[in-house]
């Protein structure tokens, strides 16, 4: 597993991850957004609009299987990181 996915797992264990309805309702708290490569165009458009509005950086490097596995859930296509430290570390490790 790569470093970003490992950090994603750590952030999940630290309770600094939002997904699903919790993510939609709390976009203002998100510091970094992961968009699954296999998310629908409609979903991507919806969340990219919110990213622009709240000025949230996003990564679109992983598919839903990789994202889901990293946080120990199933069928997760969008993940929000709520901790600035985790978000900064993940962004610094991107290729």
Secondary structure, DSSP 8 states (H G I E B T S, - for coil): --HHHHHHHHHHHTT-EE-THHHHHTGGG-SEEEE-TTS-HHHHHHHHHHHHHHT-EEE--S-HHHHHHHHT-SS--EEEE--HHHHHHHHHH--
